[in-house]
């Protein structure tokens, strides 16, 4: 049936008082939207769906987790809270809000990323992990009507989670931490590494999906870029490496010591002039006189070029 006929059929259904049913599914989470239908009809439809899942799919519908409710009372779906409220025009409109459980989950994830980490893990890596949580959560929930209001509250919470993490790591007071790492309401280490903010991403009002995938149009990272990306997050064998890198970058004025090219923490590597294997411990090898900043090309040339 084409779109025109479908629209005509819906119009006839409206004039004859028949219910209009829409089904929305994401993985094993789904909703059935019914207009012009009584609660009794919705409950009978639930029983039909239960029988269909059991007979055709071999799945059991959890009656305890399946709710029949009115949109005015609101319901949670995929982390969002959908409800019908009065809009700016004074008419009832559907609104997508961020659910309470989603707010609790993101606070727990920020604590896991920055506070509940091994003591030796660097501050820079904690901020990078926290920023990854902020970016992913914001990109998903920024279609919500209350995203802007929630973002400011979450920025405040993320700031103090980072402060508590740094205080515990360095055994310093809150005031000392804010003076050393706080800058215009943002926690940062050096000029390039900082904790990103939820409010740094605008609310998204365009609900269209992403552009379709085009084979062969993707730009792949080079081996050198993959090497530095892996090193940014791998501190298992060299704890505190990111803090050393940022401190050395500042000392070298963000330039490669080999070729003089301007670099950032994303396109450079912390290099030991004498190999770590020549020393008894990593700490002994990581004194300032044995550290230098190299761009990706010079680092690759030194260690991997034949």
C-alpha positions in Angstrom: 0.0 0.0 0.0 1.5 3.4 -0.9 1.6 6.4 1.3 -1.4 8.1 -0.2 -3.6 5.1 0.3 -2.2 4.6 3.8 -3.1 8.2 4.6 -6.6 7.7 3.3 -7.1 4.5 5.3 -6.0 6.4 8.5 -8.5 9.2 7.7 -11.3 6.7 7.3 -10.3 5.1 10.5 -10.5 8.4 12.2 -14.0 9.2 10.9 -15.3 5.8 11.8 -13.9 6.0 15.3 -11.5 3.1 14.9 -8.2 3.0 16.9 -4.9 3.9 15.3 -2.1 1.6 16.5 1.6 2.4 16.0 4.5 0.0 17.1 8.0 1.2 18.0 10.8 -1.2 18.8 14.5 -0.9 19.7 16.2 -4.3 20.3 14.0 -6.0 22.9 12.4 -2.7 24.1 9.1 -1.7 22.5 6.1 0.5 22.8 2.6 0.3 21.3 0.9 3.7 20.8 -2.9 3.8 20.5 -5.1 6.7 19.7 -8.8 6.8 20.1 -8.7 3.5 22.0 -10.0 2.5 25.5 -7.8 0.9 28.1 -9.7 -2.3 27.7 -8.7 -2.4 24.0 -5.0 -1.8 25.0 -5.2 -4.7 27.5 -6.6 -7.0 24.9 -3.9 -6.0 22.5 -1.3 -6.8 25.1 -2.7 -10.3 25.4 -2.6 -10.7 21.6 1.1 -9.6 21.5 1.9 -12.1 24.4 0.4 -15.0 22.4 2.2 -13.9 19.2 5.6 -13.8 21.0 5.0 -17.2 22.6 3.7 -18.9 19.5 5.9 -17.4 16.7 9.1 -16.2 18.5 9.4 -18.5 21.5 9.6 -15.5 23.9 7.7 -14.9 27.1 6.2 -11.4 27.7 6.9 -10.2 31.2 3.5 -9.0 32.4 5.0 -7.4 35.5 7.2 -5.1 33.4 4.6 -4.3 30.7 2.5 -1.3 31.6 -0.7 0.2 30.1 -0.7 3.9 30.8 -1.9 7.2 29.4 0.5 9.6 27.8 -0.6 12.3 30.2 0.8 10.2 33.1 4.1 9.7 31.2 6.3 6.6 30.7 9.9 5.7 30.4 11.5 4.4 27.2 15.2 4.0 26.3 16.2 6.3 29.1 13.8 9.1 28.2 10.6 10.1 29.9 7.8 10.8 27.4 4.8 12.8 28.6 2.1 15.1 27.3 2.2 18.6 28.8 1.2 22.1 28.0 3.4 23.7 25.4 4.3 27.4 24.7 1.2 27.8 22.6 -1.0 26.7 25.5 -2.0 23.4 23.8 -1.1 19.9 24.9 2.0 18.6 23.2 4.2 15.5 23.6 7.6 16.2 25.3 10.7 14.1 25.5 12.5 14.5 28.8 15.6 12.9 30.4 14.5 10.1 32.8 15.5 10.1 36.5 17.3 6.7 36.0 19.4 8.1 33.2 20.6 10.9 35.5 21.5 8.4 38.2 23.3 6.3 35.7 25.5 9.1 34.3 26.6 10.1 37.8 27.6 6.5 38.6 29.5 6.4 35.3 31.4 9.6 36.0 32.4 8.2 39.4 33.6 5.0 37.8 35.6 7.0 35.2 37.3 9.5 37.5 37.0 8.5 41.2 36.9 4.7 41.4 40.2 4.2 39.6 43.6 2.8 40.7 45.5 5.3 42.8 48.4 5.5 40.4 46.3 6.4 37.4 47.1 9.9 36.1 44.8 12.9 36.4 44.9 13.5 32.7 43.7 10.0 31.9 40.8 10.3 34.5 39.7 13.5 32.8 39.8 11.9 29.4 37.7 9.0 30.6 35.3 11.4 32.2 35.1 13.5 28.9 34.3 10.3 27.0 31.3 9.8 29.3 30.2 13.4 28.9 30.4 13.2 25.1 28.6 9.9 24.7 25.8 10.8 27.1 25.3 14.3 25.7 25.1 13.1 22.1 22.4 10.6 23.0 20.2 12.7 25.3 20.5 16.2 23.7 17.3 15.6 21.8 15.4 16.0 25.1 13.4 19.1 25.9 15.1 19.6 29.3 18.6 18.9 28.1 19.8 22.5 28.6 18.5 22.6 32.1 19.9 19.2 33.1 23.3 20.0 31.5 24.1 22.8 33.9 23.4 20.6 36.9 25.5 17.7 35.5 28.4 20.1 34.8 28.4 21.1 38.5 28.3 17.4 39.6 31.0 16.4 37.2 33.2 19.2 38.3 33.1 18.2 42.0 33.5 14.5 41.1 36.7 15.4 39.3 37.8 17.6 42.3 37.2 14.7 44.8 39.2 12.3 42.5 42.2 14.6 42.3 42.1 15.4 46.0 42.1 11.7 46.9 45.0 11.0 44.4 47.3 13.8 45.5 46.1 14.0 49.1 45.4 17.7 48.9 42.6 19.9 50.0 39.7 21.0 47.9 40.9 24.6 47.8 44.4 23.5 46.7 42.9 21.4 44.0 40.6 24.2 42.6 43.5 26.7 42.6 45.8 24.3 40.7 43.4 22.5 38.4 40.4 24.8 38.2 40.1 27.3 35.4 36.9 29.3 34.7 34.8 26.5 36.2 36.5 23.7 34.2 39.0 21.2 35.6 42.1 21.0 33.3 45.6 19.8 33.2 47.8 21.9 31.0 46.5 23.8 28.0 45.0 20.9 26.0 43.6 18.4 28.5 40.4 19.3 30.3 37.1 17.8 31.5 34.5 18.5 28.8 31.1 19.9 29.8 27.6 18.7 29.1 26.5 22.3 28.3 29.2 22.4 25.6 26.8 20.6 23.3 23.6 22.3 22.1 20.2 20.8 22.3 19.4 18.9 19.0 16.0 19.7 17.4 16.7 17.8 14.2 15.6 14.2 14.7 16.7 12.9 11.3 19.0 9.9 11.3 22.7 9.9 10.3 23.8 9.9 6.7 23.9 6.4 5.1 27.2 4.6 5.1 29.2 5.0 1.9 31.8 2.2 1.3 35.3 3.5 0.7 34.5 7.0 2.0 35.9 6.4 5.5 39.3 8.0 6.5 41.3 5.4 8.4 43.9 6.3 11.0 47.6 5.7 10.1 49.7 3.3 12.2 51.4 6.3 14.0 48.0 7.8 14.9 46.8 4.4 16.2 50.0 4.1 18.2 49.5 7.4 20.0 45.7 6.8 20.5 46.5 3.5 22.2 49.2 5.1 24.4 46.8 7.8 25.6 44.6 5.3 27.4 47.2 2.5 28.2 48.7 3.2 31.6 48.7 -0.4 33.0 52.5 -0.8 32.6 53.4 2.9 33.0 51.1 4.5 35.6 50.9 8.3 35.6 52.3 8.5 32.0 49.8 11.0 30.8 50.7 13.5 33.6 54.3 13.2 32.7 53.5 13.8 29.0 51.6 17.0 29.7 54.2 18.3 32.0 56.9 17.6 29.4 54.8 19.2 26.7 54.6 22.4 28.7 58.3 22.3 29.3 59.0 21.9 25.6 56.5 24.6 24.8 54.4 22.2 22.7 57.1 21.6 20.1 58.8 18.5 18.9 62.4 18.4 20.2 63.6 16.7 17.0 62.1 18.8 14.2 60.6 21.8 16.1 57.1 21.2 14.8 54.2 22.6 16.9 52.3 19.7 18.5 49.5 19.0 21.0 48.9 16.0 23.3 46.8 14.4 20.5 49.6 14.4 17.9 52.7 13.8 20.0 54.4 11.2 22.0 56.3 11.3 25.3 59.7 9.8 24.5 62.4 8.4 26.8 65.8 9.5 25.5 67.5 6.5 27.0 65.2 3.4 26.9 63.3 2.5 30.1 65.0 -0.9 29.9 68.3 0.8 30.9 66.9 1.7 34.3 65.8 -0.3 37.3 62.3 1.2 37.4 60.0 3.3 35.3 60.2 6.1 37.8 64.0 6.3 37.6 63.7 6.5 33.8 61.1 9.2 33.9 63.2 12.1 35.2 62.9 15.4 33.3 66.4 15.1 31.8 65.4 11.8 30.1 62.1 12.9 28.7 61.3 14.7 25.5 58.3 15.5 23.3 58.3 14.1 19.8 55.8 14.4 17.0 54.3 11.2 15.6 56.6 11.2 12.6 59.8 11.6 14.6 58.7 9.1 17.2 57.9 6.5 14.5 61.2 7.2 12.7 63.1 6.7 16.0 61.5 3.5 17.1 59.9 1.7 14.2 61.6 2.8 10.9 63.9 0.3 9.4 
